[in-house]
């Protein structure tokens, strides 16, 4: 018996004024599965992530995460969902450790000092825990945003350009984290313009163009040239 999807969008439409950015997007991500969402600039990829994350409401259609309706049970969705946007989403006036503490309180839990230290160490930030984030490089801020993921175990993850701005050590850590996340039965939906590490983690490739999912195919057996050809054939804005 096939497991029920942990992430499900059904007929999602999103208008900004008279413009339909999403026009009937239906997509499922099941336990233990990673889907890479590709598409041209302005195709609506990040908009879709924000709708699933309950940061933005769809004009019509439905979204559910782990069986929780995104419109009626937004708080329940946020408790089981990890979301790392394209930006770092950290507070410059707080220290790295204070950022992590604040983030855990938003998820109704307390992290011990040992847990905070382990999260910082995982992303090679242990020596920067007491430093104000305003002093960090862009790459350090990005690593701090990922350190948050280690402090609780979400059922589903949404990632926007997850490997952007990371050094090789952090990229290797993230690859291992995502593979372990899938092995635990987590569902991963990630937006990317890259044909590198992100697609190595993915089990399926979905292409968003014209407001619709125009291709949804297994990644297995597709080499980088195959992926480039598929993207060129289906995406509106070929990168």
C-alpha positions in Angstrom: 0.0 0.0 0.0 1.4 3.4 -1.0 1.9 5.8 1.8 -0.3 9.0 1.8 1.5 12.2 0.7 3.1 14.3 3.5 2.9 17.3 1.2 -0.1 17.8 -1.1 -1.2 20.7 -3.3 -4.4 20.4 -5.2 -5.5 22.9 -7.9 -3.6 25.7 -6.3 -4.1 29.1 -8.0 -2.5 32.4 -7.0 -3.3 35.7 -8.6 -1.4 39.0 -8.1 -3.9 41.5 -9.4 -5.1 40.1 -12.8 -1.9 38.0 -13.2 -2.2 34.2 -12.5 1.3 33.2 -11.2 0.0 29.7 -10.3 -3.0 28.3 -12.2 -4.0 24.9 -11.0 -0.8 23.4 -9.4 -1.3 19.8 -8.1 1.8 18.1 -6.6 2.3 15.3 -4.1 5.5 14.5 -2.1 5.4 11.2 -0.2 7.4 10.0 2.9 11.0 9.4 2.0 10.8 11.3 -1.2 12.5 14.5 -2.4 11.1 16.5 -5.3 13.2 19.2 -7.1 11.0 22.0 -8.5 12.5 23.7 -11.5 11.2 26.6 -13.6 12.1 29.9 -15.1 12.4 33.2 -13.3 8.9 34.3 -12.3 7.4 30.8 -12.8 6.0 30.8 -9.2 8.3 28.3 -7.5 9.0 30.4 -4.4 5.3 31.5 -4.3 4.3 27.8 -4.2 6.7 27.1 -1.3 5.3 30.1 0.6 1.8 28.8 0.2 2.7 25.3 1.4 4.5 27.0 4.4 1.3 29.0 5.2 3.2 32.2 4.8 0.9 33.1 1.8 -2.6 32.1 1.1 -3.7 30.7 -2.3 -6.4 32.4 -4.3 -8.0 29.0 -4.6 -7.1 25.3 -4.2 -6.0 23.4 -1.2 -2.7 22.5 0.5 -2.1 19.9 3.2 1.0 18.9 5.2 0.9 15.6 7.2 -2.9 15.6 6.8 -3.3 19.2 8.2 -5.2 21.7 6.1 -3.0 24.7 5.3 -6.0 27.1 5.5 -7.7 25.8 8.6 -4.8 24.3 10.6 -1.9 26.7 9.8 -0.3 26.3 13.2 -0.4 22.5 13.1 1.3 22.7 9.7 4.0 24.9 11.0 4.7 22.5 13.9 5.6 19.7 11.5 7.2 21.7 8.7 10.8 23.0 8.3 11.2 26.0 5.9 14.5 27.5 4.7 13.9 30.3 2.2 16.4 31.7 -0.3 17.5 34.4 2.2 19.0 33.5 5.6 16.1 34.8 7.6 18.2 35.5 10.7 18.3 38.6 13.0 21.4 40.7 12.7 21.1 42.2 16.2 21.0 38.9 17.9 23.9 36.5 18.5 24.0 33.2 16.6 22.9 31.3 19.8 20.1 33.9 20.5 18.8 33.4 17.0 18.6 29.6 17.5 16.9 30.1 20.9 14.4 32.5 19.5 13.6 30.2 16.6 12.9 27.2 18.9 10.5 29.3 21.0 8.5 30.0 17.8 8.1 26.2 17.6 6.9 25.9 21.1 9.9 24.1 22.5 13.1 24.8 24.5 16.5 23.8 23.4 19.2 22.9 26.0 22.6 24.6 25.9 24.0 21.3 24.7 21.5 21.2 21.8 22.3 24.7 20.8 26.0 24.0 20.9 25.6 20.9 18.8 23.5 22.8 16.2 26.2 25.4 15.9 29.0 22.8 15.7 27.2 20.9 13.0 27.6 23.9 10.7 31.1 24.9 11.9 29.8 27.9 13.9 30.8 26.8 17.4 33.3 29.7 17.7 30.7 32.3 16.6 27.9 31.4 18.9 28.3 34.6 21.0 28.9 36.9 18.0 26.3 39.3 16.7 25.0 38.1 13.3 25.6 41.5 11.8 29.3 40.6 11.8 28.7 37.4 9.8 29.5 36.8 6.1 26.6 35.9 3.9 27.8 32.3 3.9 27.8 32.2 7.7 24.3 33.5 7.9 23.2 30.8 5.4 24.8 28.2 7.6 23.1 29.6 10.7 19.7 29.3 9.0 20.5 25.6 8.3 21.6 25.0 11.9 18.0 25.6 12.9 17.0 22.4 11.1 19.0 20.3 13.5 17.0 21.4 16.6 13.8 19.6 15.8 12.7 16.8 13.5 10.1 18.1 11.0 8.0 15.7 8.9 8.4 17.8 5.8 11.0 20.3 4.5 10.7 23.2 2.1 14.0 24.5 0.8 14.6 27.4 -1.6 18.0 27.1 -3.4 19.3 25.1 -0.5 23.0 24.9 -1.6 23.4 28.5 -2.7 26.0 30.5 -0.8 27.5 27.4 1.0 31.1 26.4 1.1 32.0 22.8 0.2 32.0 21.6 3.8 28.5 23.0 4.4 27.3 21.5 1.1 28.6 18.1 2.1 26.9 18.4 5.5 23.6 19.4 3.9 23.7 16.5 1.5 24.1 14.1 4.4 21.4 15.7 6.4 18.9 15.5 3.5 19.7 11.9 2.7 19.2 11.0 6.4 16.0 13.1 6.5 14.6 11.1 3.6 15.7 7.8 5.2 13.7 8.7 8.3 10.6 9.1 6.1 10.6 12.8 5.7 9.2 14.6 2.6 11.3 17.2 0.8 10.2 19.9 -1.7 13.0 22.1 -2.9 13.2 24.9 -5.5 16.4 25.2 -7.5 18.0 26.6 -10.6 20.9 24.3 -10.3 21.6 21.0 -12.0 24.1 19.9 -9.4 23.9 18.7 -5.8 20.2 19.5 -5.4 19.3 17.1 -8.3 21.5 14.5 -6.8 19.3 14.4 -3.7 16.1 14.5 -5.7 14.0 11.4 -6.5 11.6 13.3 -8.8 11.9 16.3 -11.0 9.0 18.7 -11.5 9.0 21.6 -13.9 6.7 24.6 -13.3 5.8 26.7 -16.3 2.8 28.8 -17.4 1.3 28.4 -13.9 1.2 24.6 -14.2 3.3 21.5 -13.5 4.2 20.7 -17.1 6.5 17.7 -16.3 6.8 15.4 -13.3 9.2 12.5 -13.8 11.5 10.2 -11.8 15.2 11.5 -11.7 16.7 8.0 -11.8 18.4 7.3 -15.1 18.5 11.0 -16.1 22.0 12.4 -16.6 22.7 16.2 -16.6 22.4 16.4 -20.4 19.0 14.8 -20.2 17.9 17.2 -17.5 19.1 20.2 -19.6 17.1 18.9 -22.6 13.9 18.4 -20.5 14.3 21.9 -19.0 14.8 23.5 -22.4 11.8 21.7 -23.8 9.4 22.5 -20.9 10.4 25.7 -19.1 9.4 29.1 -20.3 12.7 30.8 -19.4 15.7 28.6 -20.1 18.5 29.4 -17.7 
